[in-house]
Amino acid sequence: MRFLTAGESHGPKLTVIIEGMPSNMRLTSDMINQELFKRQGGYGRGRRMQIEKDTVEITSGVRHGVTLGSPITLVITNDDHKHWLKVMGVDPKDDIEPVKRVITKPRPGHADLVGGMKYRHRDLRNVLERSSARETAARVSVGAVCKVLLSQLGIDIFSRVVEIGGARDNTDYPIHTIKENNDTNDVRCIDDNVAQQMRDIIDLAKSNGDSIGGEVQVIVENVPAGLGSYVHYDRKLDGKVAQSVISINAFKAVSFGAGYDMKHLPGSQVQDPIGYDESGYYRLSNQLGGFEGGMTNGMPIIVNAVMKPIPTLYKPLDSVDINTKEAYKASIERSDSCAVPAASIVCEHAVAFEIAKEILDEFQSNDLAQLQDNIERHKTYIKEF
């Protein structure tokens, strides 16, 4: 399975093509839209999310609510495009009319300057329109389709916010507590007292013209053992998941299970002892976050990821005009003061794609029933090994 996204932040539409989804899986636009709605929420979002009402149109690969096995095309309309028609038009401009909203003062921390260098753009808007986190709406739509598939296979995936700006939630909650309470407030944190601390930190950053980052966690339950491979570096599933997460805008670190705490612990407290009962093999702990040797071991997958503060600041940092080479403050674009709650949703869907893709690679099947049967036979083999 693979996918391709296209579209600019203030262009007319975002478009996605997904290839490799099995046939005979129930899929509706509402299933995708409920995930897109989650991405638009969260404390600290900017005015853009008051304009956009992200909904998807399925234009291929589905008939009467059931997948066909052919490429699935998803289209999300950018409602804000109507305000940007002269700025983001496709047709050539009249030489007499100047280009509007040209950007020549790159923002530190963004793709602006290096992207302009690489693709030889003198108007850095050509860079930021595609490098914008608006593209994550497309990625969430892909992950939403993958979550539908995973649910048909008995696999649950969900996420939460662990920390924003130093306000940190308990990291030792039972998984069922996280699953039942991760959407009970607008920062997606379990403890309501910590949630209020997070809001206060976001408000302070916003009042200072600043931004704030944090940490999110994604959990995947009921994943069969044996996905991925130890044979080659590029077949290790934890490596694929890490790459997918780091590719999300502003994510700078990723870990699994106990993560960075492992550097303080002896090996006897990091490795997960093995047990066996009538259900099969299991681990007595899950410090490694569900991976051993680049493969799933049957325990829940625990992914921790750190998002830096958004680099667009309303009190901008020092920069240089690329035309005059004179010192200026960086350009200002409309932005969020904190996108960590929304980013937890994006991260969840990025992980969903990688797990779904690995399953389809491992258990190659043309339709959903065949896939389910192949996985059940694999589970029986693993149990009896």
C-alpha positions in Angstrom: 0.0 0.0 0.0 1.2 3.5 -0.7 -0.3 7.0 -0.9 0.4 10.3 -2.5 -0.8 13.8 -1.4 -1.0 17.0 -3.4 -2.1 20.5 -2.8 -1.0 23.8 -1.2 -2.1 25.3 2.1 -4.1 28.1 0.4 -4.7 26.3 -2.9 -8.2 25.1 -3.9 -8.0 21.5 -2.6 -5.9 18.8 -1.0 -5.9 15.5 -3.0 -4.9 12.0 -1.9 -4.6 8.8 -3.8 -4.3 5.5 -1.8 -3.3 2.4 -3.7 -3.4 -1.2 -2.3 -6.4 -1.1 0.0 -8.2 -4.5 -0.1 -11.7 -4.8 -1.7 -14.9 -5.4 0.2 -14.2 -3.2 3.2 -16.9 -0.8 4.3 -15.8 2.8 3.9 -17.8 6.0 4.0 -16.9 9.7 4.0 -18.3 10.0 7.5 -15.8 7.5 8.8 -13.0 9.8 7.5 -14.7 13.1 8.5 -14.9 12.2 12.2 -11.1 11.8 12.2 -10.6 15.1 10.3 -12.8 16.8 12.9 -10.6 15.6 15.7 -7.5 17.1 13.9 -9.2 20.5 13.8 -9.8 20.7 17.5 -7.5 21.3 20.5 -6.7 24.2 22.7 -4.2 26.7 21.1 -5.4 26.5 17.5 -5.4 29.6 15.3 -8.1 31.3 13.3 -7.5 29.1 10.2 -9.4 26.3 11.9 -12.4 28.6 12.4 -12.5 29.0 8.6 -12.0 25.4 7.5 -14.6 22.7 8.0 -12.6 19.8 6.7 -14.8 17.2 5.0 -13.7 14.6 2.4 -15.1 13.7 -0.9 -14.4 10.1 -2.1 -14.1 10.3 -5.9 -12.8 6.8 -6.7 -12.2 3.3 -5.3 -15.5 3.0 -3.4 -18.9 2.0 -4.6 -22.0 2.1 -2.4 -19.9 2.4 0.7 -17.6 -0.6 -0.1 -14.0 -0.5 -1.4 -13.3 -1.9 -4.8 -9.6 -2.7 -4.5 -8.8 0.0 -7.0 -7.0 3.3 -6.1 -9.0 5.4 -3.6 -9.1 9.2 -4.3 -9.9 11.6 -1.5 -10.4 15.3 -1.9 -10.6 18.0 0.8 -11.6 21.5 -0.2 -9.7 24.4 1.3 -12.6 26.8 2.2 -10.0 29.6 2.7 -8.9 29.5 -0.9 -11.7 31.9 -1.9 -9.8 34.6 -0.1 -6.5 33.7 -1.9 -7.7 33.5 -5.5 -5.3 36.2 -6.7 -2.4 35.0 -4.6 -2.7 31.3 -5.4 -4.0 31.3 -9.0 -2.9 28.6 -11.3 -3.0 30.6 -14.6 -0.2 32.9 -15.7 -0.4 36.5 -14.3 -0.5 39.7 -16.4 3.0 41.1 -16.3 1.5 44.5 -15.3 -0.1 43.2 -12.1 2.4 42.5 -9.3 2.3 39.2 -7.4 0.6 39.6 -4.1 1.9 38.6 -0.7 5.4 37.8 -1.7 7.6 36.5 1.1 11.3 37.4 1.1 12.1 37.3 4.8 12.4 33.6 5.8 11.1 32.4 9.1 13.7 30.6 11.4 12.7 27.0 11.9 10.6 26.7 8.7 11.5 25.3 5.3 11.4 28.8 3.8 15.1 29.6 3.3 16.5 26.2 2.5 13.5 25.3 0.4 14.0 28.5 -1.6 17.6 27.7 -2.2 16.9 24.1 -3.2 14.1 24.9 -5.7 15.3 28.3 -6.7 12.3 30.2 -5.5 12.7 34.0 -5.0 9.2 34.2 -3.6 9.3 31.9 -0.5 5.5 31.5 -0.5 6.2 28.8 -3.1 7.9 26.9 -0.3 5.7 27.5 2.6 2.5 26.7 0.8 3.5 23.1 0.4 5.6 22.7 3.5 2.7 24.0 5.7 1.1 21.7 8.2 -2.1 22.0 6.3 -0.9 18.9 4.4 -1.5 16.9 7.5 -5.2 17.0 6.9 -4.5 14.8 3.8 -2.3 12.5 5.9 -5.1 12.2 8.5 -7.5 11.2 5.8 -5.2 8.4 4.8 -4.8 7.3 8.4 -8.5 7.3 8.8 -8.9 4.8 6.0 -6.2 2.7 7.6 -7.9 2.9 11.0 -11.1 1.5 9.4 -9.1 -1.4 8.1 -7.3 -2.0 11.4 -10.6 -2.0 13.3 -11.8 -4.7 11.0 -8.8 -6.7 12.1 -9.4 -6.2 15.8 -6.6 -3.7 16.1 -7.2 -0.5 18.2 -5.1 2.7 17.8 -5.4 5.8 19.9 -3.3 8.7 21.2 -3.0 11.3 23.9 -1.0 14.4 25.0 1.6 13.6 27.6 3.2 17.1 28.1 2.9 20.7 27.0 5.5 23.2 28.0 6.6 21.4 31.2 3.1 20.5 32.4 3.3 16.7 32.3 0.6 14.1 32.7 1.1 10.8 34.5 2.8 8.3 32.2 1.8 5.2 34.2 -1.9 5.1 33.5 -3.3 1.6 32.5 -4.0 1.5 28.8 -7.7 1.1 29.2 -7.7 4.4 31.2 -6.0 6.2 28.4 -8.3 4.8 25.8 -11.4 5.8 27.8 -10.3 9.3 28.7 -8.0 10.7 26.0 -10.8 12.8 24.5 -12.4 14.2 27.6 -10.8 17.7 27.4 -9.5 20.1 24.7 -5.8 19.3 25.3 -6.3 15.5 25.2 -4.6 15.0 28.5 -6.0 12.5 31.1 -5.6 14.5 34.3 -7.9 17.5 34.3 -5.7 19.4 36.7 -2.7 19.0 34.4 -4.9 19.9 31.5 -5.6 23.3 33.1 -1.9 23.8 33.6 -1.4 23.1 29.9 -4.0 25.7 29.0 -2.4 28.3 31.2 1.0 27.7 29.6 -0.5 28.0 26.1 -2.3 31.2 27.0 1.0 32.7 28.4 2.9 31.8 25.2 0.1 33.3 23.1 0.1 36.5 25.1 3.9 36.8 24.6 3.6 36.3 20.8 5.3 33.0 21.3 4.5 29.3 20.8 4.9 26.1 22.8 5.6 22.4 22.1 5.2 19.1 23.9 5.0 15.4 23.8 2.4 13.0 22.5 1.9 9.2 22.8 0.3 6.7 20.4 -0.8 3.3 21.5 -1.7 0.3 19.2 -3.3 -2.7 20.7 -3.8 -6.3 19.4 -1.1 -6.1 16.8 0.0 -9.6 15.8 3.6 -10.7 16.6 6.0 -10.9 13.7 5.4 -7.7 11.7 8.6 -6.2 10.4 11.9 -8.0 10.1 15.4 -8.3 11.6 16.9 -9.3 8.2 17.6 -5.9 6.8 17.7 -2.4 8.4 15.0 -1.0 6.2 12.5 -3.7 7.0 12.5 -3.0 10.7 9.0 -1.8 11.5 10.0 0.4 14.4 12.3 2.2 12.0 9.5 2.7 9.6 7.2 4.1 12.3 9.9 6.4 13.6 10.5 7.8 10.1 6.8 8.4 9.5 6.4 10.2 12.8 9.5 12.4 12.3 8.2 13.3 8.8 5.2 15.2 10.5 5.7 18.9 10.6 7.6 20.1 13.7 8.3 16.6 15.2 11.9 16.3 16.3 12.2 13.2 18.5 10.6 9.7 18.8 11.0 6.8 21.2 9.3 3.5 22.1 8.1 2.2 25.4 10.2 3.5 28.2 12.1 5.6 25.7 14.7 8.0 27.0 14.3 6.7 30.5 16.2 3.6 29.4 19.5 5.5 29.5 19.2 5.6 33.3 18.3 1.9 33.8 20.3 -1.4 33.9 19.5 -4.0 31.2 17.7 -6.2 33.8 15.1 -3.4 34.1 14.7 -2.7 30.4 14.3 -6.1 28.7 10.8 -7.6 29.0 10.7 -11.2 30.5 8.8 -13.8 28.5 5.9 -15.9 29.7 3.5 -18.4 28.3 -0.1 -19.4 29.0 -3.1 -20.8 27.2 -3.3 -17.6 25.1 0.3 -18.0 23.9 3.5 -16.0 24.5 3.5 -12.7 26.4 5.9 -10.3 28.1 5.8 -9.6 31.8 6.5 -5.9 31.1 6.5 -3.6 28.1 9.5 -1.4 28.5 10.4 -1.9 24.8 7.1 -0.6 23.6 6.0 -3.7 21.6 9.2 -4.1 19.4 12.1 -6.5 19.6 14.6 -6.8 16.7 12.6 -4.4 14.6 9.5 -6.7 14.8 6.3 -6.6 16.8 6.3 -9.0 19.7 2.5 -9.0 20.4 2.6 -6.4 23.2 0.9 -3.0 22.7 3.0 -0.7 20.6 3.9 2.5 22.5 5.2 5.4 20.5 6.3 8.6 22.2 7.0 11.7 20.1 8.2 15.3 20.8 6.9 18.3 18.8 8.9 21.5 18.9 7.1 24.8 19.3 5.6 26.0 16.0 8.2 28.3 14.3 5.8 31.0 13.1 5.9 33.6 15.9 3.8 36.8 16.2 6.9 38.4 17.8 9.2 37.2 15.0 12.9 36.4 15.3 15.7 38.0 13.4 16.0 37.1 9.7 17.4 38.5 6.5 15.7 39.7 3.3 16.9 37.4 0.6 16.8 40.2 -2.0 18.5 43.0 -0.2 20.5 40.8 2.3 19.6 43.4 5.0 18.6 42.3 8.5 14.8 42.2 9.2 12.4 40.5 11.4 11.0 37.3 9.9 7.7 37.2 8.0 4.5 36.6 10.0 1.9 34.1 8.8 -1.4 33.1 10.5 -0.6 30.3 12.9 -1.4 28.4 16.1 0.2 29.1 19.4 0.2 25.4 20.2 -0.8 22.5 18.0 0.3 19.6 20.2 -3.3 18.3 20.8 -4.0 18.3 17.1 -0.6 16.9 16.3 -1.4 13.9 18.5 -4.2 13.1 16.1 -1.8 13.5 13.1 0.8 11.2 14.8 -1.9 8.6 15.5 -2.9 8.5 11.8 0.7 8.4 10.6 1.3 5.3 12.8 -1.9 3.8 11.6 -0.7 3.9 8.0 2.6 2.2 8.8 0.9 -0.6 10.8 -1.8 -1.1 8.1 0.9 -1.1 5.3 3.0 -3.7 7.1 0.0 -6.0 7.6 -0.9 -5.8 3.9 2.7 -6.4 2.9 3.0 -9.4 5.3 -0.4 -10.9 4.6 -0.9 -10.1 0.9 -4.6 -10.4 0.2 -7.0 -9.0 -2.4 -10.1 -8.7 -0.2 -10.8 -8.1 3.4 -12.2 -11.6 4.2 -9.0 -13.2 2.7 -6.9 -10.8 4.8 -8.8 -11.7 8.0 -8.4 -15.4 7.3 -4.6 -15.1 6.7 -4.1 -13.2 9.9 -6.1 -15.7 12.0 -4.0 -18.5 10.6 -0.8 -16.6 11.5 -2.1 -16.0 15.1 -2.8 -19.7 15.5 0.7 -20.5 14.3 2.3 -18.0 16.7 0.3 -19.3 19.6 1.4 -22.9 19.0 5.0 -22.1 18.2 
